[in-house]
C-alpha cells in the first residue's frame, strides 16, 4: 500500500495530507490475508519526518480455539505516531523511510498492527456462551470426559486412624 507524499516533502511543518484507504481482499505476506482494509489516514509534515495517524478496520480468517472452526474476525486498530523519515535524515528503522520519489509503503506497518490486533485465543461468536459449549461434544462421547476418582482407602495402605506408631 503505497502513498505518494510528494507535496509534503517541501511543505512547511504542520502541513497535512488526508488519504482514504479502501481495499478489498489483500495479501500482506505469504500467510496473512485480509478481507478488506478501510480507514482514513492523516499524514503530517514534521521537521525530519512525516507522521502517519488513522483508524483502520479490517477482517481476517482465524481458527477458533474451542471448535477449531475457521471464521472471519473483524479487527479495528489505530495508527498512532508512526513516523517515516524524510530523505537525507538518519533512519532508525529502514522500512520507515520515505523514498526519493516521495512514496511510502504502509504494507509492513499494517501487517504488524493486524497481527497485534488478532486475539491470542480467538473464539467463534457461536461458542462464546457457556451454554453453547455442549454443542462441541456429542452426548455419546461424553464418557471420556467423566473423571472417576479412586477410592481413598485403596492403594494407600492403612487409613490415618488405623495407623499404629511403631
LUMNUTOR-681177 format. One record per atom (N, C-alpha, C): residue in one letter; x, y, z; residue number from 1. Coordinates in pm, whole numbers. Each point is the difference from the previous one (the first is absolute). Layout:
@type:a; u:X; v:Y; w:Z; seq:NUM
...
//
This chain:
@type:x; u:81; v:-115; w:0; seq:1
@type:x; u:-81; v:115; w:0; seq:1
@type:x; u:87; v:123; w:0; seq:1
@type:x; u:17; v:50; w:-115; seq:2
@type:x; u:89; v:115; w:-16; seq:2
@type:x; u:-82; v:128; w:-9; seq:2
@type:x; u:56; v:104; w:59; seq:3
@type:x; u:-61; v:132; w:-4; seq:3
@type:x; u:105; v:99; w:-46; seq:3
@type:x; u:-41; v:91; w:-87; seq:4
@type:x; u:93; v:102; w:-49; seq:4
@type:x; u:-17; v:127; w:84; seq:4
@type:x; u:110; v:42; w:60; seq:5
@type:x; u:-1; v:116; w:88; seq:5
@type:x; u:92; v:110; w:-50; seq:5
@type:x; u:13; v:11; w:-130; seq:6
@type:x; u:89; v:98; w:-62; seq:6
@type:x; u:-27; v:142; w:49; seq:6
@type:x; u:-128; v:35; w:15; seq:7
@type:x; u:-35; v:136; w:41; seq:7
@type:x; u:49; v:32; w:141; seq:7
@type:x; u:11; v:-103; w:84; seq:8
@type:x; u:42; v:24; w:138; seq:8
@type:x; u:151; v:13; w:15; seq:8
@type:x; u:76; v:-49; w:-98; seq:9
@type:x; u:146; v:3; w:12; seq:9
@type:x; u:54; v:143; w:12; seq:9
@type:x; u:-56; v:91; w:-73; seq:10
@type:x; u:47; v:139; w:4; seq:10
@type:x; u:-95; v:93; w:73; seq:10
@type:x; u:-103; v:-54; w:61; seq:11
@type:x; u:-102; v:82; w:67; seq:11
@type:x; u:49; v:45; w:138; seq:11
@type:x; u:-60; v:107; w:52; seq:12
@type:x; u:36; v:47; w:134; seq:12
@type:x; u:-42; v:-102; w:106; seq:12
@type:x; u:69; v:6; w:115; seq:13
@type:x; u:-32; v:-89; w:112; seq:13
@type:x; u:-145; v:23; w:42; seq:13
@type:x; u:-72; v:-110; w:22; seq:14
@type:x; u:-140; v:8; w:41; seq:14
@type:x; u:-98; v:-21; w:-114; seq:14
@type:x; u:48; v:1; w:-125; seq:15
@type:x; u:-88; v:-22; w:-115; seq:15
@type:x; u:-52; v:-143; w:4; seq:15
@type:x; u:-127; v:-17; w:-35; seq:16
@type:x; u:-61; v:-134; w:4; seq:16
@type:x; u:-52; v:-42; w:-136; seq:16
@type:x; u:-1; v:-131; w:-19; seq:17
@type:x; u:-58; v:-60; w:-121; seq:17
@type:x; u:-91; v:-112; w:48; seq:17
@type:x; u:-122; v:-3; w:-51; seq:18
@type:x; u:-98; v:-101; w:41; seq:18
@type:x; u:-19; v:-100; w:-115; seq:18
@type:x; u:-1; v:-128; w:36; seq:19
@type:x; u:-18; v:-105; w:-100; seq:19
@type:x; u:-104; v:-99; w:51; seq:19
@type:x; u:-74; v:-57; w:-94; seq:20
@type:x; u:-99; v:-101; w:29; seq:20
@type:x; u:58; v:-137; w:-36; seq:20
@type:x; u:-15; v:-97; w:88; seq:21
@type:x; u:46; v:-136; w:-26; seq:21
@type:x; u:-123; v:-87; w:-16; seq:21
@type:x; u:-17; v:-61; w:-117; seq:22
@type:x; u:-114; v:-87; w:-26; seq:22
@type:x; u:44; v:-108; w:-98; seq:22
@type:x; u:40; v:-113; w:55; seq:23
@type:x; u:48; v:-111; w:-82; seq:23
@type:x; u:-79; v:-125; w:33; seq:23
@type:x; u:-14; v:-85; w:-98; seq:24
@type:x; u:-66; v:-129; w:18; seq:24
@type:x; u:97; v:-103; w:53; seq:24
@type:x; u:-21; v:-125; w:-37; seq:25
@type:x; u:84; v:-112; w:45; seq:25
@type:x; u:145; v:28; w:-36; seq:25
@type:x; u:87; v:-8; w:101; seq:26
@type:x; u:141; v:36; w:-17; seq:26
@type:x; u:89; v:-97; w:75; seq:26
@type:x; u:105; v:-46; w:-66; seq:27
@type:x; u:104; v:-81; w:66; seq:27
@type:x; u:105; v:95; w:54; seq:27
@type:x; u:29; v:-8; w:131; seq:28
@type:x; u:102; v:84; w:60; seq:28
@type:x; u:134; v:-71; w:10; seq:28
@type:x; u:-1; v:-134; w:-1; seq:29
@type:x; u:119; v:-82; w:-12; seq:29
@type:x; u:-45; v:-138; w:-46; seq:29
@type:x; u:87; v:-99; w:5; seq:30
@type:x; u:-34; v:-134; w:-50; seq:30
@type:x; u:-111; v:-67; w:79; seq:30
@type:x; u:-17; v:37; w:127; seq:31
@type:x; u:-98; v:-67; w:85; seq:31
@type:x; u:-120; v:86; w:39; seq:31
@type:x; u:12; v:130; w:-7; seq:32
@type:x; u:-104; v:89; w:51; seq:32
@type:x; u:-77; v:67; w:-114; seq:32
@type:x; u:-129; v:-31; w:-4; seq:33
@type:x; u:-89; v:62; w:-97; seq:33
@type:x; u:-113; v:68; w:76; seq:33
@type:x; u:-36; v:120; w:-41; seq:34
@type:x; u:-112; v:71; w:61; seq:34
@type:x; u:-113; v:11; w:-102; seq:34
@type:x; u:-123; v:2; w:50; seq:35
@type:x; u:-116; v:9; w:-88; seq:35
@type:x; u:-16; v:142; w:-56; seq:35
@type:x; u:36; v:98; w:81; seq:36
@type:x; u:-8; v:139; w:-43; seq:36
@type:x; u:86; v:86; w:92; seq:36
@type:x; u:31; v:119; w:-46; seq:37
@type:x; u:69; v:103; w:79; seq:37
@type:x; u:-71; v:131; w:-29; seq:37
@type:x; u:-53; v:63; w:105; seq:38
@type:x; u:-70; v:128; w:-16; seq:38
@type:x; u:43; v:95; w:111; seq:38
@type:x; u:15; v:125; w:-36; seq:39
@type:x; u:33; v:98; w:101; seq:39
@type:x; u:40; v:133; w:-60; seq:39
@type:x; u:21; v:95; w:86; seq:40
@type:x; u:46; v:132; w:-39; seq:40
@type:x; u:137; v:23; w:62; seq:40
@type:x; u:92; v:49; w:-80; seq:41
@type:x; u:136; v:23; w:45; seq:41
@type:x; u:32; v:149; w:-8; seq:41
@type:x; u:76; v:47; w:99; seq:42
@type:x; u:47; v:138; w:2; seq:42
@type:x; u:151; v:-2; w:1; seq:42
@type:x; u:60; v:68; w:-98; seq:43
@type:x; u:146; v:11; w:-9; seq:43
@type:x; u:36; v:144; w:39; seq:43
@type:x; u:85; v:16; w:100; seq:44
@type:x; u:36; v:133; w:50; seq:44
@type:x; u:150; v:20; w:-13; seq:44
@type:x; u:39; v:113; w:-60; seq:45
@type:x; u:142; v:34; w:-20; seq:45
@type:x; u:57; v:49; w:132; seq:45
@type:x; u:110; v:-64; w:45; seq:46
@type:x; u:75; v:47; w:116; seq:46
@type:x; u:137; v:45; w:-50; seq:46
@type:x; u:91; v:33; w:90; seq:47
@type:x; u:130; v:51; w:-40; seq:47
@type:x; u:81; v:-103; w:-79; seq:47
@type:x; u:11; v:-122; w:51; seq:48
@type:x; u:83; v:-102; w:-65; seq:48
@type:x; u:-78; v:-118; w:-55; seq:48
@type:x; u:-132; v:2; w:13; seq:49
@type:x; u:-77; v:-116; w:-41; seq:49
@type:x; u:-142; v:39; w:-38; seq:49
@type:x; u:-75; v:-103; w:-39; seq:50
@type:x; u:-143; v:15; w:-23; seq:50
@type:x; u:-68; v:-97; w:96; seq:50
@type:x; u:-91; v:54; w:77; seq:51
@type:x; u:-73; v:-76; w:101; seq:51
@type:x; u:-129; v:-54; w:-62; seq:51
@type:x; u:-26; v:-129; w:21; seq:52
@type:x; u:-119; v:-64; w:-54; seq:52
@type:x; u:-90; v:-40; w:115; seq:52
@type:x; u:-128; v:39; w:-9; seq:53
@type:x; u:-99; v:-37; w:101; seq:53
@type:x; u:-129; v:-35; w:-71; seq:53
@type:x; u:-81; v:-83; w:65; seq:54
@type:x; u:-129; v:-36; w:-58; seq:54
@type:x; u:-62; v:-119; w:70; seq:54
@type:x; u:-126; v:-24; w:-31; seq:55
@type:x; u:-74; v:-114; w:52; seq:55
@type:x; u:-32; v:-93; w:-115; seq:55
@type:x; u:30; v:-129; w:19; seq:56
@type:x; u:-15; v:-99; w:-106; seq:56
@type:x; u:-95; v:-110; w:47; seq:56
@type:x; u:-85; v:-46; w:-91; seq:57
@type:x; u:-86; v:-115; w:23; seq:57
@type:x; u:37; v:-107; w:-101; seq:57
@type:x; u:-2; v:-124; w:45; seq:58
@type:x; u:37; v:-111; w:-86; seq:58
@type:x; u:-68; v:-126; w:51; seq:58
@type:x; u:24; v:-111; w:-69; seq:59
@type:x; u:-48; v:-132; w:45; seq:59
@type:x; u:93; v:-104; w:-59; seq:59
@type:x; u:25; v:-105; w:78; seq:60
@type:x; u:84; v:-109; w:-48; seq:60
@type:x; u:-55; v:-131; w:53; seq:60
@type:x; u:41; v:-109; w:-61; seq:61
@type:x; u:-48; v:-132; w:40; seq:61
@type:x; u:93; v:-58; w:106; seq:61
@type:x; u:-61; v:-51; w:109; seq:62
@type:x; u:75; v:-62; w:109; seq:62
@type:x; u:-68; v:-131; w:37; seq:62
@type:x; u:66; v:-78; w:84; seq:63
@type:x; u:-55; v:-127; w:45; seq:63
@type:x; u:-44; v:11; w:146; seq:63
@type:x; u:-122; v:-42; w:28; seq:64
@type:x; u:-55; v:3; w:134; seq:64
@type:x; u:74; v:-101; w:88; seq:64
@type:x; u:38; v:41; w:121; seq:65
@type:x; u:73; v:-90; w:89; seq:65
@type:x; u:-93; v:-101; w:67; seq:65
@type:x; u:-129; v:23; w:-3; seq:66
@type:x; u:-95; v:-94; w:61; seq:66
@type:x; u:-52; v:-104; w:-100; seq:66
@type:x; u:-37; v:45; w:-119; seq:67
@type:x; u:-60; v:-92; w:-96; seq:67
@type:x; u:92; v:-38; w:-115; seq:67
@type:x; u:110; v:72; w:-15; seq:68
@type:x; u:96; v:-17; w:-110; seq:68
@type:x; u:-59; v:37; w:-136; seq:68
@type:x; u:-116; v:68; w:1; seq:69
@type:x; u:-60; v:49; w:-124; seq:69
@type:x; u:71; v:128; w:-44; seq:69
@type:x; u:11; v:19; w:-129; seq:70
@type:x; u:52; v:125; w:-53; seq:70
@type:x; u:-114; v:101; w:-7; seq:70
@type:x; u:29; v:123; w:37; seq:71
@type:x; u:-100; v:105; w:-11; seq:71
@type:x; u:70; v:133; w:-23; seq:71
@type:x; u:-77; v:95; w:-52; seq:72
@type:x; u:55; v:132; w:-29; seq:72
@type:x; u:-24; v:91; w:120; seq:72
@type:x; u:107; v:59; w:48; seq:73
@type:x; u:-8; v:86; w:118; seq:73
@type:x; u:22; v:145; w:-43; seq:73
@type:x; u:-89; v:90; w:41; seq:74
@type:x; u:20; v:142; w:-32; seq:74
@type:x; u:106; v:59; w:93; seq:74
@type:x; u:80; v:89; w:-54; seq:75
@type:x; u:108; v:63; w:76; seq:75
@type:x; u:-8; v:152; w:-15; seq:75
@type:x; u:30; v:70; w:105; seq:76
@type:x; u:12; v:146; w:-4; seq:76
@type:x; u:127; v:38; w:74; seq:76
@type:x; u:76; v:89; w:-58; seq:77
@type:x; u:123; v:44; w:65; seq:77
@type:x; u:33; v:140; w:-49; seq:77
@type:x; u:90; v:63; w:72; seq:78
@type:x; u:41; v:137; w:-32; seq:78
@type:x; u:147; v:5; w:-35; seq:78
@type:x; u:31; v:84; w:-95; seq:79
@type:x; u:139; v:37; w:-28; seq:79
@type:x; u:24; v:125; w:85; seq:79
@type:x; u:96; v:-9; w:90; seq:80
@type:x; u:30; v:113; w:87; seq:80
@type:x; u:150; v:25; w:-1; seq:80
@type:x; u:38; v:119; w:-32; seq:81
@type:x; u:140; v:42; w:6; seq:81
@type:x; u:93; v:-88; w:-83; seq:81
@type:x; u:-45; v:-40; w:-117; seq:82
@type:x; u:86; v:-76; w:-92; seq:82
@type:x; u:74; v:103; w:-85; seq:82
@type:x; u:133; v:-2; w:9; seq:83
@type:x; u:80; v:101; w:-70; seq:83
@type:x; u:78; v:-61; w:-116; seq:83
@type:x; u:2; v:70; w:-111; seq:84
@type:x; u:82; v:-34; w:-115; seq:84
@type:x; u:101; v:113; w:-19; seq:84
@type:x; u:127; v:-35; w:7; seq:85
@type:x; u:108; v:98; w:-6; seq:85
@type:x; u:14; v:57; w:-141; seq:85
@type:x; u:22; v:131; w:-7; seq:86
@type:x; u:19; v:67; w:-128; seq:86
@type:x; u:136; v:-38; w:-60; seq:86
@type:x; u:11; v:5; w:-132; seq:87
@type:x; u:130; v:-28; w:-62; seq:87
@type:x; u:106; v:97; w:51; seq:87
@type:x; u:121; v:-52; w:27; seq:88
@type:x; u:110; v:83; w:46; seq:88
@type:x; u:16; v:5; w:151; seq:88
@type:x; u:-93; v:-57; w:73; seq:89
@type:x; u:10; v:-4; w:146; seq:89
@type:x; u:34; v:-142; w:45; seq:89
@type:x; u:67; v:-14; w:116; seq:90
@type:x; u:33; v:-135; w:49; seq:90
@type:x; u:-126; v:-81; w:29; seq:90
@type:x; u:7; v:-129; w:-31; seq:91
@type:x; u:-115; v:-88; w:12; seq:91
@type:x; u:19; v:-96; w:117; seq:91
@type:x; u:-103; v:-12; w:85; seq:92
@type:x; u:6; v:-98; w:109; seq:92
@type:x; u:-56; v:-134; w:-45; seq:92
@type:x; u:-100; v:1; w:-88; seq:93
@type:x; u:-57; v:-124; w:-54; seq:93
@type:x; u:5; v:7; w:-152; seq:93
@type:x; u:70; v:-94; w:-64; seq:94
@type:x; u:18; v:7; w:-145; seq:94
@type:x; u:-129; v:-4; w:-82; seq:94
@type:x; u:-103; v:-71; w:49; seq:95
@type:x; u:-124; v:-7; w:-78; seq:95
@type:x; u:-91; v:120; w:25; seq:95
@type:x; u:45; v:95; w:81; seq:96
@type:x; u:-77; v:120; w:26; seq:96
@type:x; u:70; v:124; w:-53; seq:96
@type:x; u:38; v:-7; w:-127; seq:97
@type:x; u:67; v:111; w:-67; seq:97
@type:x; u:-83; v:39; w:-122; seq:97
@type:x; u:-11; v:129; w:-23; seq:98
@type:x; u:-67; v:48; w:-120; seq:98
@type:x; u:99; v:-9; w:-114; seq:98
@type:x; u:-42; v:-62; w:-109; seq:99
@type:x; u:90; v:-14; w:-115; seq:99
@type:x; u:23; v:135; w:-66; seq:99
@type:x; u:103; v:6; w:-81; seq:100
@type:x; u:37; v:126; w:-68; seq:100
@type:x; u:-113; v:52; w:-89; seq:100
@type:x; u:-83; v:-92; w:-54; seq:101
@type:x; u:-109; v:42; w:-88; seq:101
@type:x; u:-126; v:42; w:77; seq:101
@type:x; u:7; v:-2; w:135; seq:102
@type:x; u:-110; v:49; w:82; seq:102
@type:x; u:-101; v:-106; w:43; seq:102
@type:x; u:27; v:-126; w:-25; seq:103
@type:x; u:-92; v:-107; w:37; seq:103
@type:x; u:37; v:-62; w:134; seq:103
@type:x; u:-103; v:-43; w:73; seq:104
@type:x; u:21; v:-84; w:118; seq:104
@type:x; u:-83; v:-126; w:-20; seq:104
@type:x; u:43; v:-107; w:66; seq:105
@type:x; u:-71; v:-127; w:-8; seq:105
@type:x; u:-47; v:-37; w:140; seq:105
@type:x; u:-131; v:-7; w:21; seq:106
@type:x; u:-57; v:-31; w:130; seq:106
@type:x; u:-28; v:-150; w:19; seq:106
@type:x; u:34; v:-83; w:-97; seq:107
@type:x; u:-34; v:-142; w:7; seq:107
@type:x; u:55; v:-67; w:125; seq:107
@type:x; u:128; v:15; w:27; seq:108
@type:x; u:62; v:-65; w:115; seq:108
@type:x; u:-56; v:55; w:132; seq:108
@type:x; u:-21; v:128; w:7; seq:109
@type:x; u:-56; v:61; w:120; seq:109
@type:x; u:-141; v:-53; w:27; seq:109
@type:x; u:-84; v:-6; w:-103; seq:110
@type:x; u:-136; v:-51; w:16; seq:110
@type:x; u:1; v:-148; w:36; seq:110
@type:x; u:91; v:-77; w:-59; seq:111
@type:x; u:10; v:-143; w:30; seq:111
@type:x; u:31; v:-20; w:149; seq:111
@type:x; u:95; v:75; w:52; seq:112
@type:x; u:36; v:-12; w:142; seq:112
@type:x; u:-118; v:37; w:90; seq:112
@type:x; u:-71; v:106; w:-34; seq:113
@type:x; u:-113; v:43; w:83; seq:113
@type:x; u:-116; v:-100; w:-6; seq:113
@type:x; u:-22; v:-61; w:-115; seq:114
@type:x; u:-106; v:-101; w:-12; seq:114
@type:x; u:35; v:-123; w:82; seq:114
@type:x; u:124; v:-43; w:-6; seq:115
@type:x; u:42; v:-115; w:80; seq:115
@type:x; u:-17; v:30; w:149; seq:115
@type:x; u:32; v:120; w:42; seq:116
@type:x; u:-15; v:38; w:140; seq:116
@type:x; u:-148; v:10; w:41; seq:116
@type:x; u:-89; v:30; w:-96; seq:117
@type:x; u:-143; v:16; w:31; seq:117
@type:x; u:-73; v:-134; w:8; seq:117
@type:x; u:57; v:-107; w:-56; seq:118
@type:x; u:-66; v:-131; w:4; seq:118
@type:x; u:12; v:-55; w:142; seq:118
@type:x; u:-111; v:-43; w:59; seq:119
@type:x; u:6; v:-56; w:136; seq:119
@type:x; u:88; v:-126; w:4; seq:119
@type:x; u:66; v:-24; w:112; seq:120
@type:x; u:86; v:-116; w:14; seq:120
@type:x; u:-82; v:-128; w:-8; seq:120
@type:x; u:-116; v:-2; w:65; seq:121
@type:x; u:-89; v:-116; w:-1; seq:121
@type:x; u:-136; v:42; w:-56; seq:121
@type:x; u:-13; v:8; w:-133; seq:122
@type:x; u:-128; v:44; w:-57; seq:122
@type:x; u:-110; v:-103; w:23; seq:122
@type:x; u:-118; v:48; w:33; seq:123
@type:x; u:-115; v:-87; w:25; seq:123
@type:x; u:-112; v:41; w:-96; seq:123
@type:x; u:-51; v:-98; w:-72; seq:124
@type:x; u:-110; v:24; w:-93; seq:124
@type:x; u:-118; v:57; w:79; seq:124
@type:x; u:-70; v:100; w:-52; seq:125
@type:x; u:-113; v:59; w:74; seq:125
@type:x; u:-105; v:-103; w:42; seq:125
@type:x; u:-15; v:-106; w:-76; seq:126
@type:x; u:-97; v:-104; w:31; seq:126
@type:x; u:35; v:-72; w:131; seq:126
@type:x; u:128; v:-4; w:38; seq:127
@type:x; u:43; v:-76; w:117; seq:127
@type:x; u:47; v:88; w:116; seq:127
@type:x; u:-38; v:124; w:1; seq:128
@type:x; u:43; v:88; w:108; seq:128
@type:x; u:-82; v:-19; w:127; seq:128
@type:x; u:-123; v:-51; w:-11; seq:129
@type:x; u:-82; v:-25; w:118; seq:129
@type:x; u:29; v:-137; w:57; seq:129
@type:x; u:-7; v:-13; w:131; seq:130
@type:x; u:24; v:-129; w:63; seq:130
@type:x; u:-109; v:-101; w:-37; seq:130
@type:x; u:-124; v:46; w:-28; seq:131
@type:x; u:-109; v:-90; w:-35; seq:131
@type:x; u:24; v:-70; w:-133; seq:131
@type:x; u:69; v:66; w:-90; seq:132
@type:x; u:20; v:-60; w:-132; seq:132
@type:x; u:122; v:-91; w:-7; seq:132
@type:x; u:75; v:-11; w:108; seq:133
@type:x; u:118; v:-86; w:-2; seq:133
@type:x; u:-36; v:-147; w:-13; seq:133
@type:x; u:-120; v:-39; w:46; seq:134
@type:x; u:-40; v:-140; w:-11; seq:134
@type:x; u:-19; v:-41; w:-146; seq:134
@type:x; u:-16; v:95; w:-91; seq:135
@type:x; u:-12; v:-31; w:-143; seq:135
@type:x; u:130; v:-57; w:-56; seq:135
@type:x; u:110; v:24; w:67; seq:136
@type:x; u:128; v:-46; w:-50; seq:136
@type:x; u:21; v:-150; w:21; seq:136
@type:x; u:-71; v:-60; w:94; seq:137
@type:x; u:18; v:-142; w:28; seq:137
@type:x; u:-130; v:-75; w:-24; seq:137
@type:x; u:9; v:-123; w:-44; seq:138
@type:x; u:-117; v:-86; w:-15; seq:138
@type:x; u:-34; v:-59; w:135; seq:138
@type:x; u:-127; v:-30; w:21; seq:139
@type:x; u:-42; v:-62; w:125; seq:139
@type:x; u:64; v:-138; w:17; seq:139
@type:x; u:16; v:-76; w:-111; seq:140
@type:x; u:57; v:-134; w:8; seq:140
@type:x; u:147; v:2; w:38; seq:140
@type:x; u:69; v:103; w:-37; seq:141
@type:x; u:144; v:8; w:24; seq:141
@type:x; u:34; v:64; w:135; seq:141
@type:x; u:-101; v:29; w:81; seq:142
@type:x; u:27; v:72; w:124; seq:142
@type:x; u:65; v:-86; w:107; seq:142
@type:x; u:3; v:-133; w:-19; seq:143
@type:x; u:61; v:-87; w:102; seq:143
@type:x; u:148; v:30; w:20; seq:143
@type:x; u:72; v:34; w:-104; seq:144
@type:x; u:142; v:27; w:16; seq:144
@type:x; u:26; v:126; w:80; seq:144
@type:x; u:-103; v:84; w:16; seq:145
@type:x; u:15; v:120; w:80; seq:145
@type:x; u:-27; v:-24; w:148; seq:145
@type:x; u:-60; v:-114; w:33; seq:146
@type:x; u:-34; v:-30; w:138; seq:146
@type:x; u:124; v:-44; w:77; seq:146
@type:x; u:19; v:60; w:113; seq:147
@type:x; u:115; v:-35; w:84; seq:147
@type:x; u:-50; v:-89; w:113; seq:147
@type:x; u:58; v:-114; w:15; seq:148
@type:x; u:-36; v:-90; w:109; seq:148
@type:x; u:119; v:-7; w:94; seq:148
@type:x; u:-20; v:51; w:121; seq:149
@type:x; u:106; v:2; w:97; seq:149
@type:x; u:11; v:-137; w:67; seq:149
@type:x; u:120; v:-41; w:28; seq:150
@type:x; u:20; v:-126; w:69; seq:150
@type:x; u:-47; v:13; w:144; seq:150
@type:x; u:-41; v:-113; w:59; seq:151
@type:x; u:-42; v:-2; w:139; seq:151
@type:x; u:118; v:45; w:86; seq:151
@type:x; u:-24; v:88; w:95; seq:152
@type:x; u:110; v:55; w:79; seq:152
@type:x; u:67; v:-105; w:87; seq:152
@type:x; u:-68; v:-110; w:28; seq:153
@type:x; u:57; v:-106; w:83; seq:153
@type:x; u:89; v:-92; w:-80; seq:153
@type:x; u:-19; v:-7; w:-131; seq:154
@type:x; u:76; v:-94; w:-81; seq:154
@type:x; u:139; v:54; w:-30; seq:154
@type:x; u:94; v:-89; w:2; seq:155
@type:x; u:135; v:31; w:-46; seq:155
@type:x; u:79; v:90; w:92; seq:155
@type:x; u:-52; v:38; w:114; seq:156
@type:x; u:74; v:91; w:86; seq:156
@type:x; u:46; v:-70; w:128; seq:156
@type:x; u:-32; v:-125; w:12; seq:157
@type:x; u:39; v:-68; w:124; seq:157
@type:x; u:-105; v:26; w:105; seq:157
@type:x; u:41; v:15; w:122; seq:158
@type:x; u:-93; v:21; w:111; seq:158
@type:x; u:-53; v:142; w:-3; seq:158
@type:x; u:-124; v:17; w:42; seq:159
@type:x; u:-56; v:134; w:13; seq:159
@type:x; u:64; v:65; w:122; seq:159
@type:x; u:-6; v:130; w:16; seq:160
@type:x; u:68; v:68; w:111; seq:160
@type:x; u:-43; v:-50; w:138; seq:160
@type:x; u:-129; v:-37; w:14; seq:161
@type:x; u:-43; v:-45; w:132; seq:161
@type:x; u:38; v:-145; w:27; seq:161
@type:x; u:44; v:-71; w:-103; seq:162
@type:x; u:44; v:-139; w:18; seq:162
@type:x; u:150; v:-10; w:19; seq:162
@type:x; u:73; v:109; w:-22; seq:163
@type:x; u:146; v:-5; w:11; seq:163
@type:x; u:41; v:-14; w:146; seq:163
@type:x; u:101; v:-78; w:20; seq:164
@type:x; u:51; v:-24; w:137; seq:164
@type:x; u:142; v:50; w:5; seq:164
@type:x; u:35; v:67; w:107; seq:165
@type:x; u:139; v:43; w:16; seq:165
@type:x; u:86; v:-122; w:23; seq:165
@type:x; u:106; v:-9; w:-70; seq:166
@type:x; u:90; v:-117; w:11; seq:166
@type:x; u:130; v:40; w:58; seq:166
//
